[in-house]
Amino acid sequence: MNVLIAEDDHAAAETLREYLETNGFSCAIENDGIGVRKHFSKDFQAVILDVILPAGPGGLELLVEVKERYPDIKVFVVSGFNIPETRVKSLELGADFFFPKPLDLKLLLKHLQNSKN
């Protein structure tokens, strides 16, 4: 399964990529909204999308774009900001799941593995 990680914290993105690749996923990283918009394609089966991204559209705007263009792609929204409201808004906009930061890697892995089936 190909996963796009959209995270502005480079260290967090690399840690997440290493964890997922160790567990059999193929990952790409984009650190801002412009990169996500340019890089995203139907070749990804899932995206892990931070709500706050520099340069370009934010995570919630990208969530809407991804779901409109590729409704079958799983979108997992991540945020450490205003968690209750952001969670509700993300799910209303079509996120498949919302994860508060700090990210529970085991729970994320479980959801990604279930998405493969």
Secondary structure as GFF3:
##gff-version 3
##sequence-region A 1 117
A	DSSP	beta_strand	2	6	.	.	.	ID=ss1
A	DSSP	alpha_helix	10	22	.	.	.	ID=ss2
A	DSSP	beta_strand	26	30	.	.	.	ID=ss3
A	DSSP	alpha_helix	33	39	.	.	.	ID=ss4
A	DSSP	beta_strand	46	50	.	.	.	ID=ss5
A	DSSP	alpha_helix	59	69	.	.	.	ID=ss6
A	DSSP	beta_strand	74	79	.	.	.	ID=ss7
A	DSSP	alpha_helix	83	92	.	.	.	ID=ss8
A	DSSP	beta_strand	97	100	.	.	.	ID=ss9
A	DSSP	alpha_helix	105	116	.	.	.	ID=ss10
###
